[in-house]
Amino acid sequence: MRVLLLTSNTNNSENPPLGLYLLKAYTEKYMEDRNITIDVHAFISFDFIKILKFILRYKPDVLGCGCYVWNYKAFQEICKKVKEIMPNITIIMGGPSISKNDLELDELLEKNIVKYMIVGEGERIFNEIILNIYDGEQERNNQLPNCMGKDEEGRIFKQPYDKEWRCDINTLPNPFYIYEEFREAALNYGCVTLETSRGCPYNCSYCVESQIPFYSKDISVVLNELEYLHNLGVKNIVVLDATLNFDINRTKDFFIEIIKKGWKFDFSFELKAECLDIDLMYMLTKIGVRKIEIGLQSSNKSTLKSIRRYFDEEKFVGNTKKLIELNIDIVVDLIAGLPNESLEDWFESIDYCYRLGDVNISSNLLKVLPGTEIYNQIDKYQYRFDSYNMNVILETSTMTVEDIEIIMKMTTILNYFWSFEDKQWKQKMRKICDTYFSGSFSKLLMDISIFIMQKGITQKDITETRVIKEKLLEELLNYSIRGGKLCLK
């Protein structure tokens, strides 16, 4: 039996798909003497014709599609076409964007296009599905937890989650150890992904990870993986955990061992600022961390309450400022378009980050993700979103289409006049902001945005050289000082 696992990456990334290789490794571990071949392929971007031709040439008995917010709509269309051409194929869909409350996914099951859908982590479920198909016992798949499909009577089933079926991630086969093509692709990409836990202990309503019960690997297992990577000469490691430092003592134990061994990695991970203490912050510097990402999402307390995001402001501000003192680059994440947030609230969130110090600010529009609570609140908050562009919001009950357009333009200015720049440039911007704009960073960004628009300057112009940006700022200040008025409309 031939099984083909496919996905497509985002932003033309050549990073090999860890999730699909875990499915392959787990199933191969338990398939015994069954004659099953499993191949994995990831396209750097979604190309309908190219992917379709690849599937038709391969002629799989089973096709598995790894679905993410950037490709799950397109893969629905692929599945329809493949089933039309190859009516006997068995199609399975899984990944973060597969949920039990998506009517379009229900339609794929109803029309017998997709045979099974796996919700949440899938190694054990996928293994059972494949072995049961091979053994001719497909009816057993109808009882698998977190599996959706259609039974023999033509009824759609959606089995609930069962924690007894979650994976033991301590014993999961590591694709890096097993598959040379995976190892080479990751090394050529220059960045390796590492998983030390699954799910999230918090319950933010916009996040898919919050729907997965939290559990973590033993530190000894993670250290063995790091030792293997260190011996290979790997430097750049992205830790996939939703919140690495949820258990502060576990994180300290982890870092202490890295310090003892003298390993130097360039880690990228997300931390919760409130779950830091001074010892852990010093450890960050000792293991070589120079840049971390922390989530604020919004400074609006009503919004934070609506999304159930815990926020201890005193600890957040104090720990962020301490990280800056330790010369660790901070990226503070914002999400525009959360419940009860207006354009003015977003302005205040930008100013809030500015007041923290010379942090980088990453602002992205909300993506309404299947499987999240916000996805079930579309009507409540009057969300309109682009389902063919990563479910990015277009309008909310408190933000108009025009508001969203302003945010998108200002985010470009934020990136190129602040977040992508060094500390010396940030100090120059801060002097301008505090001297001429009374410390209102959002007002400065807005005026730059309008001034650029009125002068017909393109994004390409402002990204080519710093000289162009310096000249533009000088012209803007001269214009404002002479009494020029910038009008948004």
Secondary structure, 3 states (H helix, E strand, C coil): CEEEEEEECCCCCCCCCHHHHHHHHHHHHHCCCCCCEEEEEEECCCCHHHHHHHHHHHCCCEEEEECCCCCHHHHHHHHHHHHHHCCCCEEEEECCCCCCCCHHHHHHHHCCCCCEEECCCCHHHHHHHHHHHHCCCHHHHHHCCCEEEECCCCCEEECCCCHHHCCCCCCCCCHHHHCHHHHHHHHHHCCEEECCEECCCCCCCCCCHHHCCCEECCHHHHHHHHHHHHHCCCCEEEECCCCCCCCHHHHHHHHHHHHHHCCCCEEECEECHHHCCHHHHHHHHHCCCCEEEEEEECCCHHHHHHCCCCCCHHHHHHHHHHHHHCCCEEEEEEEECCCCCCHHHHHHHHHHHHHHCCCEEEEEECECCCCCCHHHHCCCCCCEEECCCCCEEEECCCCCHHHHHHHHHHHHHHHHHHHCCCHHHHHHHHHHHHHHCCCCHHHHHHHHHHHHHHHCCCHHHHHHCHHHHHHHHHHHHHHHHCCCCCCCC
